[in-house]
Amino acid sequence: MRMTVPTPLGDIAVRCRPPFPGARPEGTSVPPDAPALLLLHANPGDGRDFDAVLPALADRYRTFVVDWPGYGDSTAPEPGRVTPEGLVEVAERVIDALAEEQGVREVAVLGNSVGGYVACRLAEGPRAASVTALVLVDPAGFTRQTALTRWFCREVMGRPARARRLVVPLARAYLGRLGTPSARETYARVRQLPHDERRLAVHCALWRGLADPGFGLADPAALGLPILLLWGSRDPVVPAFLDGRRARRELPAGTSSVRLPTAHEPYNERPGLFLRHVLPFLENPRAVTARSVKPPSRPRSR
Protein backbone atom coordinates (compact mmCIF):
# COMPACT_ATOMS: atom_id res chain seq x y z
CA MET A 1 0.00 0.00 0.00
CA ARG A 2 1.25 3.51 -0.77
CA MET A 3 0.12 6.96 0.32
CA THR A 4 0.83 10.16 -1.55
CA VAL A 5 1.24 13.27 0.60
CA PRO A 6 1.17 16.68 -1.14
CA THR A 7 3.82 19.09 0.18
CA PRO A 8 5.35 22.38 -0.99
CA LEU A 9 8.38 20.44 -2.29
CA GLY A 10 6.47 17.78 -4.21
CA ASP A 11 4.16 14.80 -3.86
CA ILE A 12 5.70 12.49 -1.30
CA ALA A 13 5.42 8.71 -1.60
CA VAL A 14 4.99 6.84 1.67
CA ARG A 15 4.96 3.05 1.66
CA CYS A 16 2.73 1.54 4.35
CA ARG A 17 3.96 -1.89 5.37
CA PRO A 18 2.01 -4.50 7.33
CA PRO A 19 3.83 -7.84 7.87
CA PHE A 20 5.58 -9.30 4.85
CA PRO A 21 4.16 -12.51 3.41
CA GLY A 22 5.32 -15.42 5.53
CA ALA A 23 6.59 -13.22 8.34
CA ARG A 24 3.81 -14.37 10.67
CA PRO A 25 1.66 -17.50 10.83
CA GLU A 26 -1.09 -17.56 8.24
CA GLY A 27 -4.16 -15.64 9.31
CA THR A 28 -2.34 -13.30 11.71
CA SER A 29 -1.16 -9.75 11.21
CA VAL A 30 -0.03 -6.65 13.05
CA PRO A 31 -3.17 -5.23 14.70
CA PRO A 32 -4.35 -1.80 13.52
CA ASP A 33 -3.46 -0.31 16.91
CA ALA A 34 0.13 -1.65 16.84
CA PRO A 35 2.91 0.91 17.45
CA ALA A 36 3.87 2.93 14.38
CA LEU A 37 7.36 3.46 12.99
CA LEU A 38 8.45 6.08 10.43
CA LEU A 39 11.64 5.51 8.39
CA LEU A 40 13.59 8.48 6.95
CA HIS A 41 16.46 7.75 4.57
CA ALA A 42 19.75 9.48 3.78
CA ASN A 43 20.80 11.71 0.86
CA PRO A 44 21.01 10.34 -1.79
CA GLY A 45 18.79 7.29 -1.61
CA ASP A 46 15.18 6.34 -1.17
CA GLY A 47 13.01 4.20 1.07
CA ARG A 48 14.23 0.99 -0.60
CA ASP A 49 17.54 1.47 1.22
CA PHE A 50 15.82 -0.02 4.30
CA ASP A 51 14.67 -3.19 2.51
CA ALA A 52 17.10 -5.49 4.35
CA VAL A 53 15.57 -4.65 7.74
CA LEU A 54 12.03 -3.83 6.67
CA PRO A 55 10.57 -7.36 7.01
CA ALA A 56 11.64 -7.60 10.67
CA LEU A 57 10.36 -4.11 11.45
CA ALA A 58 7.06 -4.59 9.60
CA ASP A 59 6.53 -7.88 11.45
CA ARG A 60 6.14 -5.90 14.68
CA TYR A 61 5.14 -2.35 13.76
CA ARG A 62 2.95 -0.43 11.37
CA THR A 63 5.88 0.77 9.31
CA PHE A 64 5.83 3.81 7.04
CA VAL A 65 8.73 4.45 4.66
CA VAL A 66 9.22 7.90 3.13
CA ASP A 67 10.86 8.77 -0.20
CA TRP A 68 12.29 12.30 0.09
CA PRO A 69 11.35 14.79 -2.69
CA GLY A 70 12.88 13.82 -6.02
CA TYR A 71 13.89 10.36 -4.82
CA GLY A 72 12.14 7.03 -5.33
CA ASP A 73 8.52 7.63 -6.25
CA SER A 74 8.34 11.18 -4.86
CA THR A 75 8.31 14.22 -7.12
CA ALA A 76 10.31 17.47 -6.89
CA PRO A 77 9.05 20.06 -9.41
CA GLU A 78 11.76 22.49 -8.27
CA PRO A 79 14.67 20.32 -7.11
CA GLY A 80 16.86 23.28 -6.22
CA ARG A 81 14.40 24.25 -3.48
CA VAL A 82 14.84 21.00 -1.53
CA THR A 83 16.69 21.73 1.71
CA PRO A 84 17.13 19.95 5.06
CA GLU A 85 14.73 22.43 6.64
CA GLY A 86 12.27 21.75 3.83
CA LEU A 87 12.47 18.04 4.63
CA VAL A 88 11.38 18.83 8.18
CA GLU A 89 8.17 20.37 6.83
CA VAL A 90 7.74 17.37 4.52
CA ALA A 91 7.98 15.01 7.50
CA GLU A 92 5.50 17.12 9.47
CA ARG A 93 3.04 16.85 6.58
CA VAL A 94 3.57 13.08 6.52
CA ILE A 95 2.85 12.80 10.25
CA ASP A 96 -0.33 14.85 9.78
CA ALA A 97 -1.40 12.57 6.89
CA LEU A 98 -0.73 9.44 8.97
CA ALA A 99 -3.01 10.81 11.67
CA GLU A 100 -5.76 11.72 9.23
CA GLU A 101 -5.62 8.71 6.90
CA GLN A 102 -4.19 5.91 9.06
CA GLY A 103 -5.29 6.92 12.55
CA VAL A 104 -1.67 7.11 13.73
CA ARG A 105 -1.45 9.45 16.73
CA GLU A 106 2.01 8.44 17.97
CA VAL A 107 5.04 7.26 16.02
CA ALA A 108 8.66 6.30 16.66
CA VAL A 109 11.04 7.77 14.06
CA LEU A 110 14.15 6.07 12.67
CA GLY A 111 16.33 8.36 10.56
CA ASN A 112 19.71 8.02 8.88
CA SER A 113 22.02 10.95 8.06
CA VAL A 114 19.81 13.88 7.00
CA GLY A 115 16.87 11.66 7.97
CA GLY A 116 18.30 11.54 11.50
CA TYR A 117 18.51 15.32 11.55
CA VAL A 118 14.87 15.55 10.48
CA ALA A 119 13.91 13.06 13.21
CA CYS A 120 15.50 15.31 15.85
CA ARG A 121 13.78 18.39 14.46
CA LEU A 122 10.43 16.60 14.60
CA ALA A 123 11.04 15.84 18.27
CA GLU A 124 11.79 19.47 19.12
CA GLY A 125 9.11 21.07 16.92
CA PRO A 126 5.31 21.37 16.77
CA ARG A 127 4.83 17.60 16.15
CA ALA A 128 6.90 16.64 19.21
CA ALA A 129 3.86 15.29 21.07
CA SER A 130 3.38 12.73 18.27
CA VAL A 131 6.94 11.37 18.44
CA THR A 132 7.48 8.64 21.04
CA ALA A 133 11.13 7.66 20.44
CA LEU A 134 14.07 8.30 18.11
CA VAL A 135 16.52 5.91 16.48
CA LEU A 136 19.30 8.09 15.08
CA VAL A 137 21.63 6.36 12.63
CA ASP A 138 24.79 8.39 11.90
CA PRO A 139 22.64 11.54 12.00
CA ALA A 140 23.51 14.86 10.40
CA GLY A 141 23.40 18.00 12.50
CA PHE A 142 26.34 17.29 14.79
CA THR A 143 29.20 18.37 12.52
CA ARG A 144 30.97 21.51 13.70
CA GLN A 145 30.59 24.13 10.98
CA THR A 146 33.88 25.63 9.81
CA ALA A 147 34.97 27.48 6.71
CA LEU A 148 36.21 24.17 5.33
CA THR A 149 32.99 22.21 5.94
CA ARG A 150 30.85 25.05 4.54
CA TRP A 151 33.05 25.24 1.44
CA PHE A 152 32.85 21.46 0.93
CA CYS A 153 29.05 21.43 1.26
CA ARG A 154 28.49 24.43 -0.99
CA GLU A 155 31.27 24.34 -3.57
CA VAL A 156 32.08 20.63 -3.87
CA MET A 157 29.08 18.39 -3.11
CA GLY A 158 26.70 21.31 -3.68
CA ARG A 159 27.78 21.91 -7.30
CA PRO A 160 26.49 19.41 -9.89
CA ALA A 161 29.61 19.63 -12.08
CA ARG A 162 31.79 18.54 -9.14
CA ALA A 163 29.35 16.30 -7.28
CA ARG A 164 28.71 14.32 -10.48
CA ARG A 165 32.28 12.97 -10.27
CA LEU A 166 32.30 12.37 -6.51
CA VAL A 167 28.90 10.98 -5.56
CA VAL A 168 29.61 7.41 -6.70
CA PRO A 169 33.05 7.01 -5.07
CA LEU A 170 31.70 8.56 -1.88
CA ALA A 171 28.79 6.11 -1.86
CA ARG A 172 31.20 3.23 -2.40
CA ALA A 173 33.02 4.36 0.75
CA TYR A 174 30.01 5.03 2.99
CA LEU A 175 28.17 1.81 2.04
CA GLY A 176 31.04 -0.29 3.36
CA ARG A 177 31.72 -3.80 2.11
CA LEU A 178 28.71 -4.18 -0.22
CA GLY A 179 28.36 -7.61 1.32
CA THR A 180 24.57 -7.74 1.23
CA PRO A 181 22.09 -7.64 -1.66
CA SER A 182 20.52 -4.52 -0.13
CA ALA A 183 23.82 -2.64 -0.06
CA ARG A 184 24.60 -3.64 -3.65
CA GLU A 185 21.17 -2.53 -4.82
CA THR A 186 21.53 0.80 -3.02
CA TYR A 187 24.92 1.28 -4.65
CA ALA A 188 23.47 0.43 -8.08
CA ARG A 189 20.85 3.14 -7.62
CA VAL A 190 23.49 5.70 -6.59
CA ARG A 191 25.50 4.86 -9.71
CA GLN A 192 22.59 6.15 -11.79
CA LEU A 193 22.52 9.49 -9.97
CA PRO A 194 25.13 11.32 -12.12
CA HIS A 195 22.97 10.60 -15.18
CA ASP A 196 19.72 11.89 -13.61
CA GLU A 197 19.77 15.68 -13.63
CA ARG A 198 16.76 16.07 -11.34
CA ARG A 199 18.00 13.68 -8.65
CA LEU A 200 21.48 15.17 -8.88
CA ALA A 201 20.00 18.65 -8.38
CA VAL A 202 18.16 17.45 -5.25
CA HIS A 203 21.34 15.82 -3.94
CA CYS A 204 23.32 19.04 -4.41
CA ALA A 205 20.61 21.28 -2.95
CA LEU A 206 20.55 19.20 0.23
CA TRP A 207 24.33 19.39 0.56
CA ARG A 208 24.23 23.17 0.14
CA GLY A 209 21.54 23.33 2.80
CA LEU A 210 23.91 21.76 5.33
CA ALA A 211 25.95 24.98 5.16
CA ASP A 212 23.01 27.33 5.64
CA PRO A 213 23.25 29.56 8.73
CA GLY A 214 19.87 28.28 9.96
CA PHE A 215 20.83 24.61 9.75
CA GLY A 216 21.14 22.95 13.14
CA LEU A 217 19.31 21.73 16.22
CA ALA A 218 18.01 24.20 18.78
CA ASP A 219 18.94 22.26 21.94
CA PRO A 220 19.57 18.52 21.53
CA ALA A 221 20.04 18.06 25.28
CA ALA A 222 16.44 19.17 25.84
CA LEU A 223 14.90 16.37 23.77
CA GLY A 224 12.60 14.71 26.27
CA LEU A 225 12.07 11.25 24.80
CA PRO A 226 13.96 7.94 24.57
CA ILE A 227 16.80 8.02 22.02
CA LEU A 228 18.97 5.26 20.57
CA LEU A 229 22.07 6.64 18.82
CA LEU A 230 23.81 4.27 16.40
CA TRP A 231 27.10 5.18 14.76
CA GLY A 232 29.31 3.32 12.33
CA SER A 233 32.93 3.36 13.48
CA ARG A 234 34.07 3.38 9.83
CA ASP A 235 31.76 6.16 8.64
CA PRO A 236 33.71 8.41 6.22
CA VAL A 237 30.93 11.04 6.00
CA VAL A 238 30.24 11.86 9.65
CA PRO A 239 33.12 10.22 11.56
CA ALA A 240 32.33 8.51 14.85
CA PHE A 241 35.41 9.94 16.58
CA LEU A 242 34.30 13.52 15.77
CA ASP A 243 30.60 13.80 14.96
CA GLY A 244 29.63 10.69 16.93
CA ARG A 245 31.37 11.92 20.07
CA ARG A 246 29.79 15.33 19.69
CA ALA A 247 26.34 13.77 19.30
CA ARG A 248 26.83 11.73 22.48
CA ARG A 249 27.87 14.88 24.36
CA GLU A 250 25.00 17.03 23.08
CA LEU A 251 22.11 14.57 23.30
CA PRO A 252 20.35 13.96 26.65
CA ALA A 253 22.24 12.04 29.31
CA GLY A 254 19.85 9.08 29.06
CA THR A 255 20.58 8.48 25.38
CA SER A 256 21.59 4.90 24.60
CA SER A 257 24.69 5.00 22.39
CA VAL A 258 25.95 2.10 20.28
CA ARG A 259 29.02 2.10 18.05
CA LEU A 260 28.88 -0.49 15.27
CA PRO A 261 31.70 -1.90 13.09
CA THR A 262 30.17 -0.43 9.93
CA ALA A 263 30.21 2.61 7.68
CA HIS A 264 27.35 5.11 7.20
CA GLU A 265 24.40 2.73 6.68
CA PRO A 266 24.60 -0.18 9.17
CA TYR A 267 21.10 -1.40 8.25
CA ASN A 268 22.47 -2.08 4.76
CA GLU A 269 25.90 -3.40 5.72
CA ARG A 270 25.08 -5.46 8.84
CA PRO A 271 21.27 -5.75 9.00
CA GLY A 272 21.26 -8.54 11.58
CA LEU A 273 23.54 -6.67 13.95
CA PHE A 274 21.55 -3.48 13.40
CA LEU A 275 18.29 -5.21 14.32
CA ARG A 276 19.80 -6.78 17.45
CA HIS A 277 20.10 -3.28 18.87
CA VAL A 278 17.07 -1.59 17.33
CA LEU A 279 14.34 -4.14 18.02
CA PRO A 280 14.84 -4.33 21.83
CA PHE A 281 14.89 -0.54 21.99
CA LEU A 282 11.68 -0.16 20.00
CA GLU A 283 10.00 -2.88 22.06
CA ASN A 284 10.30 -0.79 25.22
CA PRO A 285 12.27 2.43 24.65
CA ARG A 286 12.13 3.69 28.22
CA ALA A 287 13.38 0.38 29.60
CA VAL A 288 16.70 0.59 27.78
CA THR A 289 19.32 2.04 30.09
CA ALA A 290 21.96 4.42 28.80
CA ARG A 291 25.06 2.62 27.65
CA SER A 292 27.96 2.95 25.23
CA VAL A 293 28.84 -0.16 23.25
CA LYS A 294 32.15 -0.59 21.39
CA PRO A 295 32.47 -2.67 18.21
CA PRO A 296 32.99 -6.41 18.76
CA SER A 297 36.60 -7.57 18.47
CA ARG A 298 35.67 -10.10 15.78
CA PRO A 299 33.04 -9.80 13.03
CA ARG A 300 29.78 -11.48 13.88
CA SER A 301 27.63 -13.36 11.45
CA ARG A 302 24.79 -11.42 9.92
C-alpha positions in Angstrom: 0.0 0.0 0.0 1.2 3.5 -0.8 0.1 7.0 0.3 0.8 10.2 -1.6 1.2 13.3 0.6 1.2 16.7 -1.1 3.8 19.1 0.2 5.4 22.4 -1.0 8.4 20.4 -2.3 6.5 17.8 -4.2 4.2 14.8 -3.9 5.7 12.5 -1.3 5.4 8.7 -1.6 5.0 6.8 1.7 5.0 3.0 1.7 2.7 1.5 4.3 4.0 -1.9 5.4 2.0 -4.5 7.3 3.8 -7.8 7.9 5.6 -9.3 4.9 4.2 -12.5 3.4 5.3 -15.4 5.5 6.6 -13.2 8.3 3.8 -14.4 10.7 1.7 -17.5 10.8 -1.1 -17.6 8.2 -4.2 -15.6 9.3 -2.3 -13.3 11.7 -1.2 -9.7 11.2 0.0 -6.7 13.0 -3.2 -5.2 14.7 -4.4 -1.8 13.5 -3.5 -0.3 16.9 0.1 -1.7 16.8 2.9 0.9 17.4 3.9 2.9 14.4 7.4 3.5 13.0 8.4 6.1 10.4 11.6 5.5 8.4 13.6 8.5 7.0 16.5 7.7 4.6 19.8 9.5 3.8 20.8 11.7 0.9 21.0 10.3 -1.8 18.8 7.3 -1.6 15.2 6.3 -1.2 13.0 4.2 1.1 14.2 1.0 -0.6 17.5 1.5 1.2 15.8 0.0 4.3 14.7 -3.2 2.5 17.1 -5.5 4.3 15.6 -4.7 7.7 12.0 -3.8 6.7 10.6 -7.4 7.0 11.6 -7.6 10.7 10.4 -4.1 11.5 7.1 -4.6 9.6 6.5 -7.9 11.4 6.1 -5.9 14.7 5.1 -2.3 13.8 2.9 -0.4 11.4 5.9 0.8 9.3 5.8 3.8 7.0 8.7 4.5 4.7 9.2 7.9 3.1 10.9 8.8 -0.2 12.3 12.3 0.1 11.4 14.8 -2.7 12.9 13.8 -6.0 13.9 10.4 -4.8 12.1 7.0 -5.3 8.5 7.6 -6.2 8.3 11.2 -4.9 8.3 14.2 -7.1 10.3 17.5 -6.9 9.0 20.1 -9.4 11.8 22.5 -8.3 14.7 20.3 -7.1 16.9 23.3 -6.2 14.4 24.2 -3.5 14.8 21.0 -1.5 16.7 21.7 1.7 17.1 19.9 5.1 14.7 22.4 6.6 12.3 21.8 3.8 12.5 18.0 4.6 11.4 18.8 8.2 8.2 20.4 6.8 7.7 17.4 4.5 8.0 15.0 7.5 5.5 17.1 9.5 3.0 16.9 6.6 3.6 13.1 6.5 2.8 12.8 10.3 -0.3 14.8 9.8 -1.4 12.6 6.9 -0.7 9.4 9.0 -3.0 10.8 11.7 -5.8 11.7 9.2 -5.6 8.7 6.9 -4.2 5.9 9.1 -5.3 6.9 12.6 -1.7 7.1 13.7 -1.4 9.4 16.7 2.0 8.4 18.0 5.0 7.3 16.0 8.7 6.3 16.7 11.0 7.8 14.1 14.1 6.1 12.7 16.3 8.4 10.6 19.7 8.0 8.9 22.0 10.9 8.1 19.8 13.9 7.0 16.9 11.7 8.0 18.3 11.5 11.5 18.5 15.3 11.5 14.9 15.6 10.5 13.9 13.1 13.2 15.5 15.3 15.8 13.8 18.4 14.5 10.4 16.6 14.6 11.0 15.8 18.3 11.8 19.5 19.1 9.1 21.1 16.9 5.3 21.4 16.8 4.8 17.6 16.1 6.9 16.6 19.2 3.9 15.3 21.1 3.4 12.7 18.3 6.9 11.4 18.4 7.5 8.6 21.0 11.1 7.7 20.4 14.1 8.3 18.1 16.5 5.9 16.5 19.3 8.1 15.1 21.6 6.4 12.6 24.8 8.4 11.9 22.6 11.5 12.0 23.5 14.9 10.4 23.4 18.0 12.5 26.3 17.3 14.8 29.2 18.4 12.5 31.0 21.5 13.7 30.6 24.1 11.0 33.9 25.6 9.8 35.0 27.5 6.7 36.2 24.2 5.3 33.0 22.2 5.9 30.9 25.0 4.5 33.1 25.2 1.4 32.9 21.5 0.9 29.1 21.4 1.3 28.5 24.4 -1.0 31.3 24.3 -3.6 32.1 20.6 -3.9 29.1 18.4 -3.1 26.7 21.3 -3.7 27.8 21.9 -7.3 26.5 19.4 -9.9 29.6 19.6 -12.1 31.8 18.5 -9.1 29.3 16.3 -7.3 28.7 14.3 -10.5 32.3 13.0 -10.3 32.3 12.4 -6.5 28.9 11.0 -5.6 29.6 7.4 -6.7 33.1 7.0 -5.1 31.7 8.6 -1.9 28.8 6.1 -1.9 31.2 3.2 -2.4 33.0 4.4 0.8 30.0 5.0 3.0 28.2 1.8 2.0 31.0 -0.3 3.4 31.7 -3.8 2.1 28.7 -4.2 -0.2 28.4 -7.6 1.3 24.6 -7.7 1.2 22.1 -7.6 -1.7 20.5 -4.5 -0.1 23.8 -2.6 -0.1 24.6 -3.6 -3.6 21.2 -2.5 -4.8 21.5 0.8 -3.0 24.9 1.3 -4.7 23.5 0.4 -8.1 20.8 3.1 -7.6 23.5 5.7 -6.6 25.5 4.9 -9.7 22.6 6.2 -11.8 22.5 9.5 -10.0 25.1 11.3 -12.1 23.0 10.6 -15.2 19.7 11.9 -13.6 19.8 15.7 -13.6 16.8 16.1 -11.3 18.0 13.7 -8.7 21.5 15.2 -8.9 20.0 18.6 -8.4 18.2 17.5 -5.2 21.3 15.8 -3.9 23.3 19.0 -4.4 20.6 21.3 -3.0 20.5 19.2 0.2 24.3 19.4 0.6 24.2 23.2 0.1 21.5 23.3 2.8 23.9 21.8 5.3 26.0 25.0 5.2 23.0 27.3 5.6 23.3 29.6 8.7 19.9 28.3 10.0 20.8 24.6 9.7 21.1 22.9 13.1 19.3 21.7 16.2 18.0 24.2 18.8 18.9 22.3 21.9 19.6 18.5 21.5 20.0 18.1 25.3 16.4 19.2 25.8 14.9 16.4 23.8 12.6 14.7 26.3 12.1 11.3 24.8 14.0 7.9 24.6 16.8 8.0 22.0 19.0 5.3 20.6 22.1 6.6 18.8 23.8 4.3 16.4 27.1 5.2 14.8 29.3 3.3 12.3 32.9 3.4 13.5 34.1 3.4 9.8 31.8 6.2 8.6 33.7 8.4 6.2 30.9 11.0 6.0 30.2 11.9 9.7 33.1 10.2 11.6 32.3 8.5 14.8 35.4 9.9 16.6 34.3 13.5 15.8 30.6 13.8 15.0 29.6 10.7 16.9 31.4 11.9 20.1 29.8 15.3 19.7 26.3 13.8 19.3 26.8 11.7 22.5 27.9 14.9 24.4 25.0 17.0 23.1 22.1 14.6 23.3 20.3 14.0 26.7 22.2 12.0 29.3 19.9 9.1 29.1 20.6 8.5 25.4 21.6 4.9 24.6 24.7 5.0 22.4 25.9 2.1 20.3 29.0 2.1 18.0 28.9 -0.5 15.3 31.7 -1.9 13.1 30.2 -0.4 9.9 30.2 2.6 7.7 27.4 5.1 7.2 24.4 2.7 6.7 24.6 -0.2 9.2 21.1 -1.4 8.2 22.5 -2.1 4.8 25.9 -3.4 5.7 25.1 -5.5 8.8 21.3 -5.8 9.0 21.3 -8.5 11.6 23.5 -6.7 13.9 21.6 -3.5 13.4 18.3 -5.2 14.3 19.8 -6.8 17.4 20.1 -3.3 18.9 17.1 -1.6 17.3 14.3 -4.1 18.0 14.8 -4.3 21.8 14.9 -0.5 22.0 11.7 -0.2 20.0 10.0 -2.9 22.1 10.3 -0.8 25.2 12.3 2.4 24.6 12.1 3.7 28.2 13.4 0.4 29.6 16.7 0.6 27.8 19.3 2.0 30.1 22.0 4.4 28.8 25.1 2.6 27.6 28.0 3.0 25.2 28.8 -0.2 23.2 32.1 -0.6 21.4 32.5 -2.7 18.2 33.0 -6.4 18.8 36.6 -7.6 18.5 35.7 -10.1 15.8 33.0 -9.8 13.0 29.8 -11.5 13.9 27.6 -13.4 11.5 24.8 -11.4 9.9 
